[in-house]
Amino acid sequence: MYSRWVANTLGSTQVSISSGTKRRIGRNAPTVIVIEHSTLARTTVVKLLERELAGWNFIDMISTESLDRALGCEVRLIALDLAGRSVESTSLRDDLAAISARFPEAPITLLSGTDDVIIARQALKMGIRGLFSPSLPIDIALAGLRLVLAGGTFCPQLLGAVTNGSSEHAQPRSEPEKSLDDRTHYLAFADFTPREADVLAELQSGCSNKVIAGKLNLSGHTVKMHLQHIMRKLQVQNRTEVVARLGHKAPGGHDASPN
């Protein structure tokens, strides 16, 4: 599934692969848990993270049944393989419950084999802090990782819907131009804070400012502020344009301004 990352990460380096390993750097070192059934994919992700987060502990495992191995560690991030499951599947919810019971403060990210926009929206609503797929360039994926570790949310799949909705009259772009444009959009979406992502998810569902404020326990002024930040990052003028760029239509077409 992660053949592109494998090629760029492993190169000609020989890697020792096991069914689940614990790489301890120091007793109190920050720790990342990688839960992935595929040995090759799991090892690739760990190798990527080892390069990016020198001095951290990395614990990889096949399933959440091995989570107790990480108890007592300072877990800062958990990467869980979606493994083709729907976000609403009982299996995934059981995995998330097992993780939350043991590491309630650790942000959870999903490793997905697809860039499904529906999965991305559902994941955001469930509190998932990042959604990573093999289509992401490695440097963009690592930028997203840093964002999640800093307390942000990384879900570029939703912005993929934005770029796919571009005007049909736009001038054709060369491959380098497309690549640059995609990378710019990925990074722009990575700039959303967790709360902005919450507001965006509710906005996509067609909620008014008042409803968003009630559901997220925010003041109307705070919701307007978050919407203004979202519009600036998406380079649009009002909430209707935000919804349009994300491929949705606000019910009734009302509440077009951030007010």
Buried (B, 14 or more C-beta within 10 A) or exposed (E): BBEBBBEBBBEEEEEEEEEBBBBEBEEEBBBBBBBBEBBBBBBBBBBBBBEBBEEBBBBBBBBBEBBEBBEEBBBBBBBBBBBEBEBEEEEBEEBBEBBBEBBEEBBBBBBBBBBBBEBBBBBBBBEBBBBBBBBBBBEBBBBBBEBBBEEBBBBBBBBBBBBEEEEEEEEEEEEEEEEEEBBEBBBBBBBBBBBBBBBBBBBBBBBBBEBBBBBBEBEEEBBBBBBEBBBEBBEBEBBBBBBBBBBBEBEEEEBEEBE
